[in-house]
Every structure is written in C-alpha cells, then in structure tokens.
Amino acid sequence: MKKLAFCVAAAIVVMASPGYAAPLLFNFSGPSGTAVFQLDSNPTPDFSQTFIGSDQFSFKDVAGTFGGVAGTASTISFGNGIFASLSINAANLGFTQFNAPTLFTGSPANPTFLTGSFTLINPFFGNGQLTISPIAAAVPEPATWAMMIMGMGAIGFAVRRRQKVVTSVSYAS
C-alpha cells in the first residue's frame, strides 16, 4: 500500500506543471482614440533593448480593439527613461505615444507588468488613461484537473481497500 501511495504521489508531482503567466487586460483611452488588448503579466517580448539606462521592449501583431474596431496593432512598445512609456501603432488609432510612470518591473527581456490605473502624458496632444487589470481564469489548468482526479481516485482506493474491523462485545458473568 505504501508503494502504491508513493507511486501516486510521484505521478502527481510529474504531471503537475507550473502555471502560465496570468493574462492582463490593457484598456487605453486618449485623445487619439481607444485601445483594448491582452498580454501576459510576464510576457516574452519580440524586441528588447537597454540604452543609456533606459529600457524598451515591443510586441508585434497584437490582437485587440483599436479605435473601436477589432484588428491587430503592428507594434505595441513599453519603455522608461528616454523611451516612451507606451507606444501603439495600429490602424484606426494611428501612432499613439505617451509618457507616464514606468508600467513594468524587471528587465526589458523579462518584464512584469504592474496593474492599476495610470495617467499617460503627451504634452502636444493631451493626456490619456491606461488601466491594466488581471483577467480571472474561469477554468482550472489541466494539471490542476489531473491532481484533483488522482486525489479523488486515491481516496476512493484507500476507502475501498480498508479492512473491516470486527468488534466483539463480551459481558462479565
């Protein structure tokens, strides 16, 4: 029985995989229009660089709604220092570029986005507002399902294999 329990535990550990980065919803509104798109909280950028203490990274072909129309942004870039905090190049929105507080932590090759509401500044065209919020996962990951099913099976197996206890009562005469 101990060997079986060990094998079940080993199978659960092997089947369990780390979770993926949580998806984030980016909702932008500004003088040039609106943009709504999703990226992972800890994504792998298509392009990244560090230049004179400033960081920048970009994503290509990001699906979303730009200027009220579903489409694809050719480039979405994030940066700090001398680089713009947010740049979006998409049809129906044009080229939008704003400065703000830094919207991420980590290196440009391995960024992690911050969540919250940010006021973005463009001294020539007016300010914009960006909200970055997590999207709640509706369905557990496959590894979670596998662990739940194996756990229920192990409990059922243990209950079925349990030996019956016979109790006898004797009275003193």
MIZA-837561 format. One record per residue: x, y, z of N, C-alpha, C, O in turn; residue in three letters. Coordinates in nm, 2 decimals, always signed. Example, Ala and Ser with C-alpha at 12.3 -4.5 7.8 and 13.67 -1.06 7.14 Angstrom:
2
+1.32,-0.57,+0.78,+1.23,-0.45,+0.78,+1.32,-0.33,+0.78,+1.42,-0.33,+0.85,ALA
+1.28,-0.22,+0.71,+1.37,-0.11,+0.71,+1.29,+0.00,+0.79,+1.34,+0.11,+0.80,SER
***
This chain:
173
+0.08,-0.12,+0.00,+0.00,+0.00,+0.00,+0.09,+0.13,+0.00,+0.05,+0.23,-0.06,MET
+0.20,+0.12,+0.07,+0.29,+0.23,+0.08,+0.35,+0.26,-0.06,+0.37,+0.37,-0.10,LYS
+0.38,+0.15,-0.13,+0.44,+0.16,-0.26,+0.34,+0.23,-0.36,+0.38,+0.32,-0.44,LYS
+0.21,+0.19,-0.35,+0.11,+0.25,-0.43,+0.09,+0.40,-0.40,+0.09,+0.48,-0.49,LEU
+0.09,+0.43,-0.28,+0.08,+0.57,-0.24,+0.20,+0.65,-0.29,+0.18,+0.77,-0.34,ALA
+0.32,+0.60,-0.28,+0.44,+0.66,-0.33,+0.43,+0.68,-0.48,+0.46,+0.79,-0.53,PHE
+0.38,+0.58,-0.55,+0.37,+0.59,-0.70,+0.27,+0.70,-0.74,+0.29,+0.77,-0.83,CYS
+0.15,+0.70,-0.67,+0.05,+0.80,-0.70,+0.11,+0.94,-0.67,+0.09,+1.03,-0.75,VAL
+0.18,+0.96,-0.56,+0.24,+1.09,-0.53,+0.34,+1.13,-0.63,+0.35,+1.25,-0.67,ALA
+0.42,+1.04,-0.67,+0.52,+1.06,-0.78,+0.46,+1.10,-0.91,+0.50,+1.19,-0.98,ALA
+0.35,+1.03,-0.95,+0.28,+1.07,-1.07,+0.22,+1.21,-1.06,+0.22,+1.28,-1.16,ALA
+0.17,+1.25,-0.95,+0.11,+1.38,-0.93,+0.22,+1.49,-0.95,+0.20,+1.59,-1.02,ILE
+0.33,+1.46,-0.89,+0.44,+1.56,-0.90,+0.49,+1.57,-1.04,+0.52,+1.68,-1.09,VAL
+0.50,+1.46,-1.11,+0.55,+1.46,-1.25,+0.45,+1.53,-1.34,+0.48,+1.61,-1.43,VAL
+0.32,+1.51,-1.32,+0.21,+1.56,-1.40,+0.19,+1.71,-1.37,+0.14,+1.78,-1.46,MET
+0.22,+1.76,-1.25,+0.19,+1.90,-1.22,+0.29,+1.98,-1.30,+0.41,+1.96,-1.30,ALA
+0.24,+2.08,-1.36,+0.33,+2.17,-1.44,+0.30,+2.31,-1.38,+0.20,+2.34,-1.33,SER
+0.40,+2.40,-1.39,+0.39,+2.53,-1.34,+0.28,+2.61,-1.42,+0.26,+2.58,-1.54,PRO
+0.21,+2.70,-1.36,+0.11,+2.78,-1.42,+0.17,+2.88,-1.52,+0.28,+2.93,-1.49,GLY
+0.10,+2.92,-1.62,+0.15,+3.02,-1.71,+0.12,+3.16,-1.65,+0.04,+3.17,-1.56,TYR
+0.18,+3.26,-1.71,+0.16,+3.40,-1.66,+0.01,+3.43,-1.68,-0.05,+3.39,-1.78,ALA
-0.04,+3.50,-1.58,-0.18,+3.54,-1.59,-0.20,+3.64,-1.70,-0.12,+3.74,-1.71,ALA
-0.31,+3.63,-1.77,-0.34,+3.73,-1.87,-0.38,+3.87,-1.81,-0.45,+3.87,-1.71,PRO
-0.34,+3.98,-1.87,-0.38,+4.11,-1.83,-0.46,+4.18,-1.94,-0.43,+4.16,-2.05,LEU
-0.56,+4.26,-1.90,-0.64,+4.34,-1.99,-0.58,+4.48,-1.99,-0.58,+4.54,-1.88,LEU
-0.54,+4.54,-2.10,-0.50,+4.67,-2.12,-0.61,+4.75,-2.18,-0.66,+4.72,-2.29,PHE
-0.66,+4.86,-2.11,-0.77,+4.94,-2.16,-0.72,+5.08,-2.16,-0.70,+5.15,-2.06,ASN
-0.70,+5.14,-2.28,-0.64,+5.27,-2.30,-0.75,+5.36,-2.36,-0.82,+5.32,-2.46,PHE
-0.76,+5.48,-2.32,-0.84,+5.59,-2.38,-0.76,+5.72,-2.38,-0.70,+5.75,-2.27,SER
-0.76,+5.79,-2.49,-0.68,+5.91,-2.50,-0.73,+6.00,-2.61,-0.84,+5.96,-2.67,GLY
-0.67,+6.10,-2.64,-0.71,+6.20,-2.75,-0.71,+6.14,-2.89,-0.79,+6.18,-2.97,PRO
-0.63,+6.03,-2.91,-0.63,+5.97,-3.04,-0.73,+5.86,-3.06,-0.75,+5.81,-3.17,SER
-0.79,+5.81,-2.95,-0.89,+5.71,-2.95,-0.87,+5.61,-2.84,-0.82,+5.64,-2.73,GLY
-0.92,+5.49,-2.86,-0.92,+5.38,-2.76,-0.85,+5.26,-2.81,-0.84,+5.24,-2.93,THR
-0.80,+5.18,-2.71,-0.73,+5.05,-2.75,-0.76,+4.96,-2.63,-0.75,+4.99,-2.51,ALA
-0.80,+4.84,-2.66,-0.82,+4.73,-2.57,-0.75,+4.61,-2.62,-0.78,+4.56,-2.73,VAL
-0.65,+4.55,-2.54,-0.58,+4.43,-2.58,-0.54,+4.36,-2.46,-0.54,+4.41,-2.35,PHE
-0.49,+4.23,-2.48,-0.44,+4.15,-2.37,-0.30,+4.11,-2.39,-0.25,+4.09,-2.51,GLN
-0.22,+4.10,-2.28,-0.09,+4.05,-2.28,-0.07,+3.97,-2.15,-0.15,+3.99,-2.06,LEU
+0.02,+3.88,-2.15,+0.05,+3.81,-2.02,+0.12,+3.90,-1.92,+0.18,+4.00,-1.96,ASP
+0.11,+3.87,-1.80,+0.17,+3.96,-1.69,+0.32,+3.95,-1.70,+0.39,+4.05,-1.66,SER
+0.37,+3.84,-1.74,+0.52,+3.83,-1.75,+0.55,+3.77,-1.89,+0.58,+3.65,-1.91,ASN
+0.54,+3.86,-2.00,+0.55,+3.81,-2.13,+0.69,+3.80,-2.19,+0.79,+3.85,-2.12,PRO
+0.71,+3.74,-2.30,+0.84,+3.74,-2.37,+0.83,+3.83,-2.49,+0.75,+3.80,-2.58,THR
+0.90,+3.94,-2.48,+0.88,+4.04,-2.59,+0.94,+4.00,-2.72,+1.03,+3.91,-2.72,PRO
+0.90,+4.06,-2.83,+0.95,+4.03,-2.96,+1.08,+4.11,-2.98,+1.17,+4.07,-3.06,ASP
+1.10,+4.22,-2.91,+1.22,+4.30,-2.92,+1.24,+4.37,-2.78,+1.15,+4.41,-2.72,PHE
+1.37,+4.38,-2.74,+1.40,+4.45,-2.62,+1.54,+4.51,-2.63,+1.63,+4.46,-2.70,SER
+1.56,+4.62,-2.56,+1.69,+4.69,-2.56,+1.70,+4.77,-2.43,+1.61,+4.82,-2.37,GLN
+1.83,+4.80,-2.40,+1.86,+4.89,-2.29,+1.96,+4.99,-2.36,+2.06,+4.95,-2.42,THR
+1.93,+5.12,-2.34,+2.01,+5.23,-2.40,+2.02,+5.34,-2.30,+1.92,+5.40,-2.26,PHE
+2.14,+5.37,-2.26,+2.17,+5.48,-2.16,+2.08,+5.47,-2.04,+2.02,+5.57,-2.00,ILE
+2.07,+5.36,-1.98,+1.99,+5.34,-1.86,+1.84,+5.34,-1.88,+1.77,+5.34,-1.78,GLY
+1.80,+5.34,-2.00,+1.66,+5.33,-2.04,+1.62,+5.20,-2.10,+1.70,+5.14,-2.17,SER
+1.51,+5.15,-2.07,+1.46,+5.02,-2.12,+1.35,+5.03,-2.22,+1.26,+5.12,-2.20,ASP
+1.34,+4.94,-2.32,+1.23,+4.94,-2.41,+1.21,+4.80,-2.46,+1.31,+4.72,-2.48,GLN
+1.08,+4.76,-2.47,+1.05,+4.63,-2.53,+0.92,+4.64,-2.61,+0.84,+4.73,-2.58,PHE
+0.91,+4.55,-2.71,+0.79,+4.56,-2.80,+0.73,+4.43,-2.83,+0.79,+4.32,-2.82,SER
+0.60,+4.44,-2.87,+0.53,+4.32,-2.92,+0.48,+4.35,-3.06,+0.43,+4.46,-3.08,PHE
+0.48,+4.25,-3.14,+0.43,+4.27,-3.28,+0.30,+4.20,-3.30,+0.28,+4.09,-3.24,LYS
+0.22,+4.25,-3.38,+0.09,+4.18,-3.42,+0.01,+4.14,-3.30,-0.02,+4.03,-3.28,ASP
-0.03,+4.24,-3.22,-0.11,+4.22,-3.10,-0.26,+4.24,-3.14,-0.30,+4.35,-3.19,VAL
-0.34,+4.14,-3.12,-0.48,+4.14,-3.15,-0.56,+4.22,-3.04,-0.52,+4.22,-2.93,ALA
-0.66,+4.30,-3.08,-0.74,+4.37,-2.99,-0.84,+4.46,-3.06,-0.87,+4.43,-3.18,GLY
-0.89,+4.56,-2.99,-0.98,+4.66,-3.05,-0.91,+4.79,-3.05,-0.88,+4.84,-2.94,THR
-0.89,+4.85,-3.16,-0.82,+4.98,-3.17,-0.91,+5.08,-3.24,-0.95,+5.05,-3.36,PHE
-0.93,+5.19,-3.18,-1.02,+5.29,-3.24,-1.16,+5.24,-3.25,-1.23,+5.28,-3.34,GLY
-1.20,+5.14,-3.17,-1.34,+5.09,-3.17,-1.36,+4.98,-3.28,-1.47,+4.93,-3.29,GLY
-1.25,+4.94,-3.35,-1.26,+4.84,-3.45,-1.16,+4.72,-3.41,-1.05,+4.74,-3.38,VAL
-1.22,+4.60,-3.42,-1.13,+4.48,-3.40,-1.02,+4.47,-3.50,-1.05,+4.49,-3.62,ALA
-0.90,+4.45,-3.46,-0.79,+4.44,-3.55,-0.66,+4.40,-3.48,-0.66,+4.34,-3.38,GLY
-0.55,+4.44,-3.55,-0.42,+4.40,-3.49,-0.33,+4.52,-3.49,-0.32,+4.60,-3.59,THR
-0.26,+4.55,-3.38,-0.16,+4.65,-3.37,-0.03,+4.60,-3.43,+0.01,+4.49,-3.39,ALA
+0.03,+4.67,-3.52,+0.15,+4.62,-3.58,+0.26,+4.62,-3.47,+0.35,+4.53,-3.47,SER
+0.26,+4.72,-3.38,+0.36,+4.73,-3.27,+0.30,+4.79,-3.15,+0.23,+4.89,-3.16,THR
+0.33,+4.73,-3.03,+0.30,+4.80,-2.91,+0.43,+4.79,-2.83,+0.48,+4.68,-2.80,ILE
+0.47,+4.91,-2.78,+0.60,+4.92,-2.71,+0.58,+4.98,-2.57,+0.50,+5.06,-2.55,SER
+0.66,+4.94,-2.48,+0.67,+4.99,-2.34,+0.81,+5.03,-2.31,+0.90,+4.97,-2.36,PHE
+0.83,+5.14,-2.24,+0.96,+5.18,-2.20,+0.97,+5.26,-2.08,+0.87,+5.29,-2.01,GLY
+1.09,+5.31,-2.05,+1.11,+5.40,-1.94,+1.23,+5.49,-1.97,+1.30,+5.46,-2.07,ASN
+1.26,+5.59,-1.90,+1.37,+5.68,-1.92,+1.35,+5.76,-2.05,+1.25,+5.83,-2.05,GLY
+1.44,+5.76,-2.14,+1.42,+5.84,-2.26,+1.32,+5.78,-2.36,+1.28,+5.84,-2.46,ILE
+1.28,+5.65,-2.34,+1.18,+5.59,-2.42,+1.04,+5.62,-2.37,+1.02,+5.64,-2.25,PHE
+0.94,+5.62,-2.46,+0.80,+5.64,-2.42,+0.75,+5.53,-2.34,+0.79,+5.41,-2.36,ALA
+0.67,+5.56,-2.24,+0.61,+5.45,-2.15,+0.52,+5.36,-2.23,+0.51,+5.24,-2.21,SER
+0.44,+5.42,-2.33,+0.35,+5.34,-2.41,+0.35,+5.39,-2.55,+0.33,+5.51,-2.57,LEU
+0.37,+5.31,-2.65,+0.35,+5.35,-2.79,+0.27,+5.24,-2.86,+0.30,+5.12,-2.84,SER
+0.17,+5.28,-2.93,+0.08,+5.19,-3.00,+0.08,+5.23,-3.15,+0.05,+5.35,-3.17,ILE
+0.10,+5.14,-3.24,+0.09,+5.17,-3.38,-0.02,+5.07,-3.44,+0.01,+4.95,-3.46,ASN
-0.14,+5.12,-3.46,-0.24,+5.04,-3.51,-0.34,+5.11,-3.60,-0.35,+5.24,-3.59,ALA
-0.39,+5.04,-3.70,-0.49,+5.10,-3.79,-0.61,+5.15,-3.70,-0.64,+5.09,-3.60,ALA
-0.68,+5.25,-3.74,-0.79,+5.31,-3.67,-0.75,+5.38,-3.54,-0.84,+5.44,-3.47,ASN
-0.63,+5.38,-3.51,-0.58,+5.45,-3.39,-0.46,+5.54,-3.43,-0.43,+5.64,-3.37,LEU
-0.39,+5.50,-3.53,-0.27,+5.58,-3.57,-0.15,+5.54,-3.48,-0.15,+5.44,-3.42,GLY
-0.06,+5.63,-3.47,+0.06,+5.62,-3.38,+0.03,+5.70,-3.26,+0.02,+5.82,-3.26,PHE
+0.02,+5.63,-3.14,+0.00,+5.69,-3.01,+0.12,+5.67,-2.93,+0.17,+5.56,-2.91,THR
+0.17,+5.78,-2.87,+0.29,+5.77,-2.78,+0.27,+5.86,-2.66,+0.23,+5.98,-2.67,GLN
+0.29,+5.80,-2.54,+0.27,+5.87,-2.42,+0.38,+5.84,-2.32,+0.45,+5.73,-2.32,PHE
+0.41,+5.93,-2.23,+0.50,+5.91,-2.12,+0.42,+5.90,-1.99,+0.31,+5.96,-1.98,ASN
+0.47,+5.83,-1.89,+0.40,+5.81,-1.77,+0.50,+5.75,-1.67,+0.61,+5.74,-1.70,ALA
+0.44,+5.71,-1.55,+0.53,+5.63,-1.47,+0.56,+5.50,-1.54,+0.49,+5.46,-1.63,PRO
+0.67,+5.44,-1.50,+0.70,+5.31,-1.56,+0.59,+5.21,-1.54,+0.54,+5.20,-1.43,THR
+0.55,+5.13,-1.64,+0.44,+5.04,-1.63,+0.48,+4.90,-1.61,+0.40,+4.81,-1.61,LEU
+0.61,+4.87,-1.58,+0.66,+4.74,-1.56,+0.78,+4.74,-1.47,+0.84,+4.84,-1.44,PHE
+0.81,+4.62,-1.42,+0.93,+4.59,-1.34,+1.01,+4.49,-1.41,+0.97,+4.43,-1.50,THR
+1.14,+4.47,-1.37,+1.22,+4.37,-1.43,+1.30,+4.43,-1.55,+1.30,+4.55,-1.57,GLY
+1.36,+4.34,-1.62,+1.45,+4.39,-1.74,+1.36,+4.39,-1.86,+1.25,+4.33,-1.86,SER
+1.41,+4.46,-1.97,+1.33,+4.46,-2.09,+1.31,+4.32,-2.16,+1.22,+4.30,-2.23,PRO
+1.41,+4.23,-2.13,+1.40,+4.09,-2.18,+1.30,+4.01,-2.10,+1.25,+3.91,-2.15,ALA
+1.28,+4.04,-1.97,+1.19,+3.97,-1.89,+1.11,+4.06,-1.80,+1.12,+4.06,-1.68,ASN
+1.01,+4.14,-1.86,+0.94,+4.23,-1.79,+0.82,+4.17,-1.71,+0.77,+4.07,-1.75,PRO
+0.77,+4.24,-1.61,+0.65,+4.20,-1.54,+0.57,+4.33,-1.53,+0.61,+4.43,-1.47,THR
+0.44,+4.33,-1.59,+0.36,+4.45,-1.59,+0.30,+4.48,-1.45,+0.27,+4.38,-1.37,PHE
+0.29,+4.60,-1.42,+0.22,+4.65,-1.30,+0.07,+4.66,-1.33,+0.03,+4.68,-1.45,LEU
-0.01,+4.64,-1.23,-0.16,+4.66,-1.25,-0.20,+4.79,-1.19,-0.14,+4.84,-1.09,THR
-0.31,+4.84,-1.23,-0.37,+4.97,-1.18,-0.41,+5.06,-1.29,-0.41,+5.03,-1.41,GLY
-0.44,+5.19,-1.25,-0.47,+5.29,-1.35,-0.36,+5.39,-1.35,-0.30,+5.43,-1.25,SER
-0.32,+5.43,-1.47,-0.21,+5.52,-1.50,-0.25,+5.64,-1.59,-0.32,+5.62,-1.69,PHE
-0.21,+5.76,-1.55,-0.24,+5.88,-1.64,-0.11,+5.89,-1.72,+0.00,+5.90,-1.68,THR
-0.14,+5.88,-1.86,-0.03,+5.89,-1.95,-0.02,+6.04,-2.01,-0.13,+6.10,-2.03,LEU
+0.09,+6.09,-2.03,+0.11,+6.23,-2.06,+0.17,+6.24,-2.20,+0.27,+6.18,-2.24,ILE
+0.11,+6.33,-2.28,+0.16,+6.37,-2.41,+0.14,+6.52,-2.42,+0.03,+6.57,-2.43,ASN
+0.25,+6.60,-2.40,+0.24,+6.74,-2.39,+0.18,+6.81,-2.52,+0.14,+6.92,-2.51,PRO
+0.18,+6.74,-2.63,+0.14,+6.80,-2.76,-0.01,+6.77,-2.79,-0.08,+6.86,-2.85,PHE
-0.06,+6.65,-2.75,-0.19,+6.61,-2.79,-0.29,+6.59,-2.68,-0.41,+6.58,-2.70,PHE
-0.24,+6.59,-2.55,-0.33,+6.57,-2.44,-0.30,+6.44,-2.37,-0.23,+6.35,-2.42,GLY
-0.36,+6.42,-2.25,-0.33,+6.31,-2.17,-0.42,+6.19,-2.20,-0.53,+6.21,-2.26,ASN
-0.38,+6.07,-2.16,-0.46,+5.95,-2.18,-0.47,+5.88,-2.05,-0.40,+5.91,-1.95,GLY
-0.55,+5.78,-2.05,-0.57,+5.69,-1.93,-0.55,+5.55,-1.97,-0.61,+5.50,-2.06,GLN
-0.47,+5.48,-1.89,-0.44,+5.33,-1.91,-0.48,+5.26,-1.79,-0.43,+5.29,-1.68,LEU
-0.56,+5.15,-1.80,-0.59,+5.07,-1.69,-0.54,+4.93,-1.73,-0.58,+4.87,-1.83,THR
-0.46,+4.87,-1.64,-0.41,+4.73,-1.66,-0.47,+4.65,-1.54,-0.44,+4.67,-1.43,ILE
-0.55,+4.55,-1.58,-0.62,+4.47,-1.48,-0.61,+4.32,-1.51,-0.60,+4.28,-1.63,SER
-0.60,+4.24,-1.41,-0.59,+4.09,-1.43,-0.73,+4.04,-1.48,-0.83,+4.09,-1.45,PRO
-0.71,+3.93,-1.56,-0.83,+3.86,-1.61,-0.84,+3.73,-1.53,-0.75,+3.65,-1.54,ILE
-0.95,+3.71,-1.46,-0.97,+3.59,-1.38,-0.98,+3.47,-1.47,-1.06,+3.47,-1.57,ALA
-0.91,+3.37,-1.44,-0.92,+3.24,-1.52,-1.05,+3.17,-1.47,-1.08,+3.15,-1.36,ALA
-1.13,+3.13,-1.57,-1.26,+3.07,-1.54,-1.25,+2.92,-1.52,-1.33,+2.86,-1.46,ALA
-1.15,+2.86,-1.58,-1.13,+2.71,-1.58,-1.00,+2.67,-1.52,-0.90,+2.73,-1.56,VAL
-0.99,+2.58,-1.43,-0.86,+2.54,-1.38,-0.77,+2.48,-1.49,-0.82,+2.43,-1.59,PRO
-0.64,+2.49,-1.47,-0.54,+2.44,-1.57,-0.55,+2.28,-1.57,-0.60,+2.22,-1.48,GLU
-0.51,+2.22,-1.68,-0.51,+2.07,-1.69,-0.44,+2.00,-1.58,-0.48,+1.90,-1.53,PRO
-0.33,+2.06,-1.53,-0.25,+2.00,-1.43,-0.34,+2.00,-1.30,-0.33,+1.90,-1.22,ALA
-0.41,+2.10,-1.27,-0.50,+2.11,-1.16,-0.61,+2.00,-1.16,-0.63,+1.93,-1.07,THR
-0.67,+1.99,-1.28,-0.77,+1.88,-1.30,-0.71,+1.74,-1.28,-0.77,+1.66,-1.21,TRP
-0.59,+1.72,-1.33,-0.52,+1.59,-1.31,-0.50,+1.56,-1.16,-0.52,+1.45,-1.12,ALA
-0.45,+1.66,-1.09,-0.43,+1.64,-0.95,-0.55,+1.61,-0.87,-0.56,+1.53,-0.78,MET
-0.66,+1.68,-0.90,-0.79,+1.66,-0.84,-0.84,+1.52,-0.86,-0.89,+1.45,-0.77,MET
-0.84,+1.48,-0.99,-0.89,+1.35,-1.03,-0.81,+1.24,-0.96,-0.86,+1.14,-0.91,ILE
-0.68,+1.25,-0.96,-0.59,+1.15,-0.90,-0.61,+1.15,-0.75,-0.61,+1.04,-0.69,MET
-0.63,+1.26,-0.69,-0.65,+1.27,-0.54,-0.78,+1.20,-0.51,-0.79,+1.12,-0.41,GLY
-0.89,+1.22,-0.58,-1.02,+1.16,-0.56,-1.01,+1.01,-0.58,-1.06,+0.93,-0.50,MET
-0.93,+0.97,-0.68,-0.91,+0.82,-0.70,-0.83,+0.76,-0.59,-0.87,+0.65,-0.55,GLY
-0.73,+0.83,-0.54,-0.65,+0.77,-0.43,-0.74,+0.76,-0.30,-0.73,+0.66,-0.23,ALA
-0.82,+0.85,-0.28,-0.91,+0.85,-0.16,-1.01,+0.73,-0.18,-1.03,+0.65,-0.08,ILE
-1.07,+0.72,-0.29,-1.16,+0.61,-0.32,-1.09,+0.47,-0.31,-1.15,+0.38,-0.25,GLY
-0.97,+0.46,-0.36,-0.90,+0.34,-0.35,-0.87,+0.30,-0.20,-0.88,+0.19,-0.16,PHE
-0.83,+0.40,-0.13,-0.79,+0.38,+0.02,-0.92,+0.33,+0.09,-0.91,+0.24,+0.18,ALA
-1.03,+0.40,+0.07,-1.15,+0.36,+0.14,-1.20,+0.22,+0.10,-1.24,+0.14,+0.19,VAL
-1.18,+0.18,-0.02,-1.23,+0.05,-0.07,-1.14,-0.06,-0.01,-1.19,-0.17,+0.02,ARG
-1.01,-0.03,+0.00,-0.92,-0.13,+0.05,-0.91,-0.14,+0.20,-0.84,-0.23,+0.25,ARG
-0.97,-0.05,+0.27,-0.97,-0.05,+0.41,-1.03,-0.18,+0.47,-1.13,-0.23,+0.43,ARG
-0.95,-0.24,+0.56,-1.00,-0.37,+0.62,-1.11,-0.34,+0.72,-1.11,-0.24,+0.79,GLN
-1.21,-0.43,+0.72,-1.32,-0.41,+0.81,-1.28,-0.46,+0.95,-1.21,-0.56,+0.97,LYS
-1.32,-0.37,+1.04,-1.28,-0.40,+1.18,-1.40,-0.48,+1.25,-1.51,-0.43,+1.24,VAL
-1.37,-0.59,+1.31,-1.47,-0.67,+1.37,-1.46,-0.64,+1.52,-1.36,-0.66,+1.58,VAL
-1.57,-0.60,+1.58,-1.57,-0.57,+1.72,-1.66,-0.67,+1.79,-1.77,-0.70,+1.75,THR
-1.61,-0.73,+1.90,-1.69,-0.83,+1.97,-1.71,-0.77,+2.11,-1.61,-0.72,+2.17,SER
-1.82,-0.80,+2.16,-1.85,-0.75,+2.30,-1.88,-0.87,+2.39,-1.95,-0.96,+2.35,VAL
-1.81,-0.87,+2.50,-1.84,-0.98,+2.59,-1.87,-0.92,+2.73,-1.82,-0.82,+2.77,SER
-1.96,-0.99,+2.80,-2.00,-0.94,+2.93,-1.95,-1.03,+3.04,-1.94,-1.15,+3.02,TYR
-1.92,-0.96,+3.14,-1.86,-1.04,+3.26,-1.98,-1.11,+3.33,-2.09,-1.05,+3.34,ALA
-1.96,-1.23,+3.37,-2.07,-1.30,+3.43,-2.05,-1.31,+3.58,-2.13,-1.37,+3.65,SER
***
